[in-house]
Amino acid sequence: MNSRAEVRGSSLDVVKLAAAIFLLVGGIFAFYYFSGISSLLRVIALLVIGAGAAAIAFQTEQGRVLWQFVSDARMEVRKVVWPSRQETLQTTLIVVVMVLIVGIVLWLFDMVLMSILRFLTGQGG
């Protein structure tokens, strides 16, 4: 009996996901079909339809799993120790200086190799 309940829930989830996709595709079609109406109203209607489709999709097992993942991700982001403004500026300055130094070293290396190549090929005058 348990397997029947799982199959029934799974088929109901498929119907819900199909309805959400149909609603979203219909909303996108309506957005372009009613191009004569104000863009603001069409965008608001599309956002409302998209929210409705998301609400339907979140009622499925896959939707609940996705929502749990998003909740867990938000909880982990809250645990992160973000750098201060001063640390960020110092790190950015170090990166910029290192990029300049490496750029100059590569430019000098290129000049030396080009001079050697010109000398070997006799194009240096």
N, C-alpha and C positions, 0 to 999 in steps of 0.2 A: 504494500500500500504506500510505503514511503517513496518508492520510485515513481509511482503515479503522480504524487504531489510535486516531485521535482520536475517531472516532464511537463506538468500543467503550468507550474510557475515559469519554467523556461519558455514554453510556447507563449505565455502571456507577456513575458519580457520581450519576445520577438515582436509581438503585436504592438507593444508600447513603443519600442524603438522604431518600428516602421511608421507608426503614427507621428512620432516626433520628426522623423526625416521627411515624411510627406508634408507636415505642417511647415517645416523650414523651407523646403523646396517651393511650396505654394507661396510662402511669404516673399521669397526672392523673385518668383515669377510676377507676383502682384506688384512688387516694387518697380519693376521695369515696365509692366503692362500699363500702370497708371502713371506714366511719366508726365502727364499734363497737370497733375496735382502737385502742390508745393513739396519741394524736396524735404523740408523739415517734417511735414506730416508723414511722408513716406518713410523717413528714417525712424521716426517715433513708432510708427506701426510695425516696421521691420524689427525694431528692438523688442517690442511687446510680443510679437510672434516668436522671436528667437528665445525670449525668456519663457514663454509657454512651452516651446519645444524642449528647452532644457529642463523645465520642471517635470515634463512627462518622462524624459530620458532618465532623470535622477530617481524615478520611482522603480526602475529596474534594478536587478542585482548588480549589473555592471556599473550602473550609475551610483549605487551606494558604495561600491568599491572605489570608484573614482573620487567620490566625495570624501571618503575616509582617507584616501591618499592625499588629497588637497589639505585636509585638516591636519594630518600628520606633518606635511611639509611646512605648513604655517607654524606649527609648534616648534619644529626644528629651526626655522628662521629666527624665531624669538630667542633661541638659545645661543645664537651666534654673537660673539663679541666683536662688534664693528670697530674699526680703527677711528681714532679721533681725527679732527680736521687737520691738526698739525702733523700727525703721522702720515696722513694721506698726501699732504703737500710735500713733505720731505721725501717720501717714496717716489712721487711723481717727478720731483726735481732730480733725484738720483737716476731714474730711468732716462730722462731727457739728456742729462749729461753723458751717461753711458752710450746712448745712441749717437750723440755727436762724436764722442771719442772713437767708437767703432767705425763710424762713417769716415772720419779723417784717416784712420789707419787703413781702411780698405781702399780709400782714394790714393793714398801714398803707395800702397802695394800695387795697385793698378798702374800707377805712373811708372814705377820701377819695372814691372813686367812689360809694359808697352815700350819703354826705352830699350830694354834688352831685345825685344822682338824687332824693333826698328833697326838696331845695330846688326842683328843676325841676318835680316833680310836686305840690308843695304838701302833702306828707304829713308834713313835719317839725315842724309846730306852731309 
